[in-house]
């Protein structure tokens, strides 16, 4: 997925009337792309679930993990929204345009 260049005026108040963004184009996977299931649980570390050796019994997660691949190394941050972006895009959260939590809306990129 190529990076897109920032278009237009960068404002620092999301309510600024001069702030406008082009419509978000929907992305589709290429033909024949594999099915992927991502399970993301906020406020829980890798050591929580039994699928990764933790004390919380998660038999369904263990069954899913036994039949697939387990990835446990991605760019993690101290905040939930940027961590999700890093996991879902495979990029640093700033590169994915998510430098902070989504509740703090500004016109600044990232």
C-alpha positions as CSV (number, residue, x, y, z in Angstrom):
1,X,0.0,0.0,0.0
2,X,1.7,3.2,-1.1
3,X,2.0,6.2,1.2
4,X,-0.2,9.2,0.2
5,X,0.9,12.8,0.2
6,X,-0.8,15.2,2.5
7,X,-3.2,17.4,0.4
8,X,-4.2,20.9,1.1
9,X,-4.1,23.2,4.1
10,X,-2.9,21.9,7.4
11,X,-5.0,23.5,10.2
12,X,-4.5,22.9,13.9
13,X,-8.2,23.1,14.8
14,X,-10.5,20.4,13.4
15,X,-13.4,22.9,13.6
16,X,-11.6,25.5,11.4
17,X,-13.8,26.2,8.4
18,X,-10.8,26.1,6.1
19,X,-10.2,22.5,7.0
20,X,-11.2,20.1,4.3
21,X,-10.1,16.7,3.2
22,X,-10.6,14.6,0.1
23,X,-13.0,11.6,0.5
24,X,-11.3,8.5,1.9
25,X,-11.0,5.9,-0.9
26,X,-11.9,2.4,0.2
27,X,-9.1,-0.1,0.0
28,X,-9.6,-3.6,-1.2
29,X,-7.2,-6.5,-1.0
30,X,-5.8,-7.9,-4.2
31,X,-7.5,-10.9,-5.8
32,X,-6.4,-14.1,-4.1
33,X,-5.2,-12.4,-0.9
34,X,-5.3,-14.7,2.2
35,X,-7.9,-14.4,4.9
36,X,-6.5,-13.0,8.1
37,X,-8.0,-12.9,11.6
38,X,-6.6,-10.3,14.0
39,X,-7.6,-10.5,17.6
40,X,-6.7,-7.3,19.5
41,X,-7.6,-6.9,23.2
42,X,-7.0,-3.5,24.7
43,X,-5.5,-3.1,28.2
44,X,-4.0,-6.6,28.1
45,X,-0.4,-7.6,27.5
46,X,1.0,-10.7,25.7
47,X,1.4,-12.4,29.1
48,X,-2.3,-12.3,29.9
49,X,-3.8,-15.0,27.6
50,X,-2.9,-18.7,27.8
51,X,-2.3,-18.8,24.1
52,X,0.9,-16.8,24.8
53,X,1.7,-18.5,28.1
54,X,-0.4,-16.4,30.5
55,X,-2.7,-17.4,33.4
56,X,-6.0,-16.4,31.8
57,X,-7.5,-19.5,30.1
58,X,-8.4,-18.8,26.5
59,X,-9.2,-22.2,25.0
60,X,-10.7,-20.8,21.8
61,X,-7.7,-18.5,21.2
62,X,-5.4,-21.5,21.8
63,X,-7.3,-23.5,19.2
64,X,-7.1,-20.7,16.6
65,X,-3.4,-20.2,17.3
66,X,-2.7,-23.9,17.0
67,X,-4.0,-23.9,13.5
68,X,-2.4,-20.7,12.3
69,X,0.5,-18.3,12.9
70,X,1.1,-16.3,16.1
71,X,2.8,-12.9,15.6
72,X,3.8,-11.1,18.8
73,X,6.3,-8.5,17.6
74,X,4.9,-5.3,16.3
75,X,5.5,-1.6,17.1
76,X,3.6,-1.1,20.3
77,X,2.9,2.3,21.9
78,X,1.7,3.5,25.3
79,X,-1.7,4.4,23.7
80,X,-4.4,2.2,22.2
81,X,-5.2,4.0,18.9
82,X,-1.6,4.3,17.7
83,X,-0.9,0.6,18.7
84,X,-3.9,-0.5,16.7
85,X,-2.7,1.4,13.7
86,X,0.8,-0.1,14.0
87,X,-0.6,-3.6,14.2
88,X,-3.1,-3.2,11.3
89,X,-0.7,-1.4,9.0
90,X,2.7,-3.0,9.9
91,X,4.1,0.5,10.2
92,X,5.3,2.9,12.9
93,X,2.2,4.7,14.2
94,X,3.4,8.1,13.0
95,X,3.9,6.7,9.5
96,X,0.3,5.4,9.6
97,X,-0.9,8.9,10.5
98,X,-1.8,8.1,14.1
99,X,0.5,9.9,16.5
100,X,-2.1,10.2,19.3
101,X,-5.4,8.9,20.4
102,X,-8.4,9.5,18.1
103,X,-10.3,11.5,20.7
104,X,-7.9,14.4,20.2
105,X,-8.8,15.6,16.7
106,X,-6.6,18.2,15.0
107,X,-5.9,19.0,11.4
108,X,-2.2,18.2,11.9
109,X,-1.0,15.1,10.0
110,X,-0.2,12.2,12.3
